[in-house]
Amino acid sequence: MIKVLPSPLMAIREMTDPADLARAQAHPEEFDRNWIWLKAHATEIYTRHRGKYVVVAAGQKFIGETANEAWSRAAEAGIDDKGSFIMQVPKRGSGGASIPSVVMVMETDDPDELALSQEQVEQFNCNANWLEVHGDEIFALYRGKYVCVAGEEPFVAETASEAIALAKAAHPEDHGRFLYRVPKEKTAWTYAS
């Protein structure tokens, strides 16, 4: 089974080496430090190094045409930062203001992990189905608000983080929360072929 985990390393485009994944899990503080550095320098990196590979290590960048070339440049500089990571800068798109979100993916065959994952999927499906059944009522009452469904119960707030916090407080065991922002105005969609 493939398990998809939210990653705090939002700018990483490519992280396929198992050693990189293990380092990401084992050294989150170092990764966070490099992520903060990347965020501060994102505009420059995203405008000057399009289509290139960038290793971020020890508050520096190492650029290469290939991933191996970028890692080699970091090694040549004598950098041994366990929190380093590599990303591929998109060839097109906007700069640092909209760094793309990504996730870390790892394969697992641990029965406990698989059971937890299955439970989360079931909880999510229950919450999503609940919102589908009660959607008309919820949407009419809470235009422009965030609705987080947990334990098949809605939690409404002005921001996503507030709605999630309310849901977590009431149902800490539910890891299949479903978050939705109700549009401010009802709109009609017209489809043509």
N, C-alpha and C positions, 0 to 999 in steps of 0.2 A: 504494500500500500504506500502511496505517496502522501505525505503529510505536508500541508501548506501552513506556514507560520507567518504571522505579521512580523515584519522586520523593521527595526528602528533605522536601518541603513538604507533610507529611501532612495538614495541616488545610485545604488549599485545596479548596473544593468546586467552584468554577467559575473556569476560567481559559481562556476561549475566544478572546480577542483574540490574533492572531498576534504583535503587538508585546509582549504579556506573555510569551508563550512564548519569544521571542527574548531578552528581558531575563532570563528565568529561566536560560537557558543561558549568557548572557554575564556574569552577575553573581552567581555562586553564593555568594560570601562575604557579600554584602549580604543575599541571601535568607536565608542561615543565621542572620544576626544578627537579622533580623525574625522568623524562625521561633522562635528562642530567646525573644524578647520575647513572642510570641504564646503560647508554651507556659507562660510564667510568669503570663500574664493570662487563660488560657483559661477558667477557671471563671467569672470575672466576665463575659467576653464571651459564653460559651455560656449563661449564665443571664439576662443582662440584655438581650441583643440577638437573641433568637430570631426567625428569619425575615427578618432584616435582612442587608444587604450590609456587609462590613467591609473597609476598606482598611487594611493594616498597613504603615506607612512611618515610618522614622526613629524607631522605638521609640514610636510613637503609633498610636491607632486613629481612623478616620474612618468614621462610620456613615451609612448612607443606606437609604432604602426601595428604591432601585434601584442598580445598579452605577454608573451615570453620576452619580447624586447623591453616592455615597460618594467616587468619584474627584474630583468637583468640590470637595467639602469639603477634600480633601487639597491640591488646587491652590490654593484660597482661602487656605489656611494657609501657602502658599509652600513647601511640601515638594516637593523634587525628589530623591527617593531612588530610584536605579536598582534597588534591591533590594526595592521595594514590591510587594505583591501584593494581590489581592482574593479574598475568600471569601464564601460565603453560609452563614450560621449556620443549621443545621437548625431547623425549627419545633418539632420534638420530639426527645426522646432525652436521654441523660445528658450531664453536663458534661464538663469538661476531662479527666477520667480516661480517657475512651474517645473521643478525637478520631478521627474516621473516617480510614482510610487511603484515599489516592487515588493516581492515576498521572497523569503528563503524557502527552498523546497528541500526536504530530506526524505529519504526512504526509510521506512521502519517496518519491522516484522515483530516487534515486541507486543505480546498479547495484551498487556495492560494499556499500552499506548493506543492500540487498535480499538480496544473496548471504550476508552475515553473518547476517541475520535468518533466512534459510532454513536455514542450517547449524545455528543455535541450535535451531530447531524440530525438526530431524532428530535432534540430539543428545538433546533433551528426550524425544522420542518413544522413542528407543532405551532411555534410562534408565528411563522409566516402564514400558515393556514388560518390561524386565528385572525390575523389582520385581514386576510382576504375575505373571510366571512363577515367581519365587522367593519370593513373598510368604508362603506358609505356613511355610516354613523360617525366614525372617527374623523374622516375627511371633512365632514360638514361642521363638526365641532372645533376642530383644531387647525384651521387654515394658517399656514405660515409657521407652524410649530414642528418640533421634532418629536416623534413618537418612537419610543423604544419598547418593544414587546418582550416580556420575560415572564415565564410561568403562565403564559396565555393571558397576560394582563397588561394593559397599556400604561406607560409612564410618559407624561407629556411635559416638555420644557421648552424654553426659548432657544437653548443651544443643545447640540448633540451630546456634549460631555455632561451637561446637567441631566438629560434624559437617561443616559447610560448610568450615571451615578445613582439615580433614583431606582432604576431597575436592579442594579447590583445590590443595593441596600435591602430591597424587599425580597430578592431571589438570588442570593449569592451562589447557590448551587446550579443555577441555570447558566450554562456557558454557550447556549445557542440563541442568545439575544438577537432580535431583528430590529434594525434601526431604519426609520423612514422619515424623510422630511416632507410634510404635506405641503403641496404648492399653495401659495397665497391666494391664487384665484383659480376657480374651476375653468378648465379649458376644454374645448372640443377639438378632436383630432379628425381630420378628413384624409382619407386614403384614396388615392387614385392609381389606376394601373394603365 
